[in-house]
């Protein structure tokens, strides 16, 4: 089981901590604000109120024994810098830090951040790609060459199968799962309830139904070619 340290429990930090915990990871969530710690304590492995710029406090929660730390403190750049430096001294190799400007990115990388993210920029790129392509509901870049997409099956393709579409053989795509709205079940996700069922690694002979969403992984060029071709058939 992987262990993650989430520092800063704003909307981004809370969402990240809860998602990692739901995926089966051990999550240590910390913040100076006790109200935020109380709000998430039942949705992570450990939630602690402490000052992340204090090395002894970080050691006390096992910060030196996690697989990765994500610093999502927000606009307190000084605290992000000090926390990054402390984690680097503790020997962490994977330190992900949220930044707001290119200047901040350069400083954080100089003092030891392994990755610096601009959350708003990344969300904007994802949304732009999602809404610019036919029936793509979400688009996640896994690397510069590969992505994951959630794509709603076109009505003209209802009744066809993965084999009929040649997803693997012709397009080189991996169909991870089929997502379908399921009114009979209610899965709690965060503060809301979503009614979906997931079928992982469906058979090549399974028939697609109206409203199903395919979760596909592959090279960007192959995903784009397949979606464009499938859209022309619609």
Protein Blocks (a to p, Z undefined) as FASTA:
>chain_A
ZZdddehjafklmmmmmmmmmnopacddddfblklmmmmmmmcfbdcdddfkbmklmmmn
opmmcfbdcdfebjalmlmmmmmmmmmmnopabdcdddfbfklmmmmmmnopabdcdfkl
mmmmmmmmmmmpghiabdcdfbfkbccddddddfklgoiafklnommmmnopacfbacdd
dfkbccdehjbccdddddehiafkbccdehiacdddddfklmmmmmmmmmmmZZ
